[in-house]
Amino acid sequence: MKFHIETERLLLRELRLTDLEGMFALDSDPDVHKYLGNKPVKSINESKKILESVLTQYKERGIGRFAVIEKSTGDFVGWSGLRLNTEYNMNGFTEYYDVGYRLIKRFWGKGYATESGKASVDYAFNVLKLPEIYATTEIGNEASHNALIKIGLHYVEDFYFEQEQMNLRWYKLENK
């Protein structure tokens, strides 16, 4: 499956096996995982399994997270985009589309989560014609909370996510 979305500073495309080193740099950083249950990967093989899972999502669900590439340098920034979530019962939902992002630490604070998130929402509503999308953040992750608000999502409520034993915030945006 091929995706190609351009923003002012970023290219969003399908993740590829050639992104493996970037995925490992991203997911092995404890700071990146501070609000993700504090479970950074310990081996490149773990990152490969995550990457292969996204490639499977493309085939089975027609969507999955996008690689985020900085246009000016060609650097792998992380991932962003949409996902059809069917694995978790999240706040009473068992199947829903969510928008999310995860960026390598040196790219934090540049507005890339917001920029890539807005492009993903645009894709969700204008290409996929989805009626709504959702998102979650761990309570305390103010940077992610602020990015989701800037993307256009609306805070709905806090809830406890039993599977991961985490307190989360729930967000929603409807296609109008």
FENUR-V498163 format. One record per residue. RES is the residue in three letters. D_FIRST is the distance of its C-alpha to the first C-alpha in whole Angstrom. Layout:
BEGIN
res=RES d_first=D_FIRST
res=RES d_first=D_FIRST
END
This chain:
BEGIN
res=MET d_first=0
res=LYS d_first=4
res=PHE d_first=7
res=HIS d_first=10
res=ILE d_first=13
res=GLU d_first=17
res=THR d_first=20
res=GLU d_first=23
res=ARG d_first=23
res=LEU d_first=19
res=LEU d_first=16
res=LEU d_first=13
res=ARG d_first=10
res=GLU d_first=7
res=LEU d_first=10
res=ARG d_first=10
res=LEU d_first=13
res=THR d_first=15
res=ASP d_first=15
res=LEU d_first=18
res=GLU d_first=21
res=GLY d_first=20
res=MET d_first=19
res=PHE d_first=22
res=ALA d_first=24
res=LEU d_first=23
res=ASP d_first=23
res=SER d_first=27
res=ASP d_first=28
res=PRO d_first=31
res=ASP d_first=31
res=VAL d_first=27
res=HIS d_first=28
res=LYS d_first=31
res=TYR d_first=30
res=LEU d_first=28
res=GLY d_first=30
res=ASN d_first=31
res=LYS d_first=29
res=PRO d_first=28
res=VAL d_first=26
res=LYS d_first=29
res=SER d_first=27
res=ILE d_first=24
res=ASN d_first=23
res=GLU d_first=23
res=SER d_first=20
res=LYS d_first=18
res=LYS d_first=18
res=ILE d_first=17
res=LEU d_first=14
res=GLU d_first=13
res=SER d_first=14
res=VAL d_first=11
res=LEU d_first=8
res=THR d_first=10
res=GLN d_first=10
res=TYR d_first=6
res=LYS d_first=7
res=GLU d_first=10
res=ARG d_first=11
res=GLY d_first=8
res=ILE d_first=8
res=GLY d_first=10
res=ARG d_first=12
res=PHE d_first=11
res=ALA d_first=13
res=VAL d_first=16
res=ILE d_first=17
res=GLU d_first=21
res=LYS d_first=21
res=SER d_first=25
res=THR d_first=24
res=GLY d_first=21
res=ASP d_first=21
res=PHE d_first=19
res=VAL d_first=20
res=GLY d_first=19
res=TRP d_first=16
res=SER d_first=16
res=GLY d_first=14
res=LEU d_first=14
res=ARG d_first=14
res=LEU d_first=15
res=ASN d_first=18
res=THR d_first=20
res=GLU d_first=21
res=TYR d_first=24
res=ASN d_first=27
res=MET d_first=27
res=ASN d_first=30
res=GLY d_first=30
res=PHE d_first=27
res=THR d_first=25
res=GLU d_first=21
res=TYR d_first=20
res=TYR d_first=18
res=ASP d_first=19
res=VAL d_first=19
res=GLY d_first=19
res=TYR d_first=20
res=ARG d_first=21
res=LEU d_first=22
res=ILE d_first=24
res=LYS d_first=28
res=ARG d_first=29
res=PHE d_first=27
res=TRP d_first=28
res=GLY d_first=30
res=LYS d_first=29
res=GLY d_first=27
res=TYR d_first=24
res=ALA d_first=23
res=THR d_first=24
res=GLU d_first=23
res=SER d_first=19
res=GLY d_first=20
res=LYS d_first=21
res=ALA d_first=18
res=SER d_first=16
res=VAL d_first=19
res=ASP d_first=19
res=TYR d_first=15
res=ALA d_first=16
res=PHE d_first=19
res=ASN d_first=18
res=VAL d_first=15
res=LEU d_first=14
res=LYS d_first=18
res=LEU d_first=19
res=PRO d_first=23
res=GLU d_first=23
res=ILE d_first=21
res=TYR d_first=23
res=ALA d_first=24
res=THR d_first=26
res=THR d_first=28
res=GLU d_first=31
res=ILE d_first=34
res=GLY d_first=35
res=ASN d_first=32
res=GLU d_first=34
res=ALA d_first=31
res=SER d_first=28
res=HIS d_first=30
res=ASN d_first=31
res=ALA d_first=28
res=LEU d_first=27
res=ILE d_first=30
res=LYS d_first=29
res=ILE d_first=25
res=GLY d_first=27
res=LEU d_first=27
res=HIS d_first=30
res=TYR d_first=32
res=VAL d_first=33
res=GLU d_first=35
res=ASP d_first=35
res=PHE d_first=34
res=TYR d_first=35
res=PHE d_first=32
res=GLU d_first=33
res=GLN d_first=31
res=GLU d_first=30
res=GLN d_first=34
res=MET d_first=33
res=ASN d_first=34
res=LEU d_first=32
res=ARG d_first=31
res=TRP d_first=29
res=TYR d_first=28
res=LYS d_first=27
res=LEU d_first=26
res=GLU d_first=26
res=ASN d_first=24
res=LYS d_first=27
END
